[in-house]
Amino acid sequence: MAKREELTESDVRKIQEEIDRRKLVERPKLIEAVKEARAQGDLSENFEYYAAKRAKNENESRIGYLERMLKSAKVISDASKDDEVGINNYVEVQFLDDESVEKYKIVTSIRGDSIKNMISIESPIGKAILGKKEGDICTVKVNPSVQYQVKVLSIDKTNDDSEDALKSF
């Protein structure tokens, strides 16, 4: 059985808002764009038609993906103890092998974005530090033969995810 996506109530709300926007705003525009492009005549060399059709299909695909995710999702709490790493918290960690320091925001996988240092609770480092306290040393298991250790230096307890975007596909 496939693993169910873990989402917070805020994630569910954001997903539903995107579905609604795509159905009520984007879909009618894209259908109209396909009609307009089709009306231009010969479809064999009509780039606008194929581009409009592709955009419409991508929108429908995204709607289906998000609806399936909501249908099978497990809603989890984003609450955590005051002294523990939780979802939406910023965490500063030190990598013990080279003593480098990074600051991450812990998020659900639908909001994960490693470029912006938004680390999913499903990632190896997210799994390792979730629920830990300042000063804890955690072993991050990348795979059965690769692991490393990090030390939790600080936890910034925030619950604001209003600026976090949903991942595309």
ABEGO torsion letter per residue (X at the ends): XBBBBBBBAAAAAAAAAAAAAAAAAAAAAAAAAAAAAAAAEBAAABAAAAAAAAAAAAAAAAAAAAAAAAAABBBBBABBBAABBBBGBBBBBBBAAAGBBBBBBBBBAAABBAAAGBBBAABAAAAAABGBBBGBBBBBBABAABBBBBBBABBBBBABAAABBBBBX
